[in-house]
Amino acid sequence: MDAAKGGSVMRNVFPSVTSLGQSYVHRLHTSLECANWPAIETLGDSLLECWKSGRRVFLCGNGGSAGNAVHLANDFVYGVSKIFGSGLNVQALPANGSVITCLANDEGYEHVFSYPLAVHAQHGDVLIALSGSGNSPNIIEALKTAKTLGLTSFAILGFSGGKAKDLADVPIHFAIDDMQVSEDLQMIVGHMVMQWMYQNREDVFAVRPPLLRD
């Protein structure tokens, strides 16, 4: 799990769910106002180029970020197009429990993403690492492996950004001291990019026409 354990907001006492919710919305809104939009544009452009060329996209994360990785993989496989056989070639590395537990047991949990990445990824592919703290050992190892293999790496991060902020080719860092808001921001960035790609799907189909079903 991420080294960041929830953030300073968890130490505050709110008299009602409404008051906490208003604070939550404010923190989320403030974070988005300060977003690194050029980095998010680069993520969108890179994924669109992957889609056109058929290159692969890999996602990884721990805990809630692992769930987000699986969710976004679904959006990139199906949501960007909704036409048979025409989505991105994408893999959520946390999705295979057998591989995760095998590698955690035999090699160490820090290698659960880097090992399959070394098997499946090729030069020119893309890695998207999702992390609150940016310091999880398996995220760090995945980013190092991505660099060795010649992948373009992105990291959507909270808190200080951790070591991942310097390792990723393109860090998308939200300086928010709140794990839940950090995880929400991962999904918001992913969903914004997915919707933009859906709007530009005809550019992809001009290069890679969808499969025809009988």
Summary of the structure (lengths in Angstrom):
residues: 214
radius of gyration: 17.5
end to end distance: 46.0
largest distance: 59.8
contacts: 736
relative contact order: 0.19
helix: 57%
strand: 13%
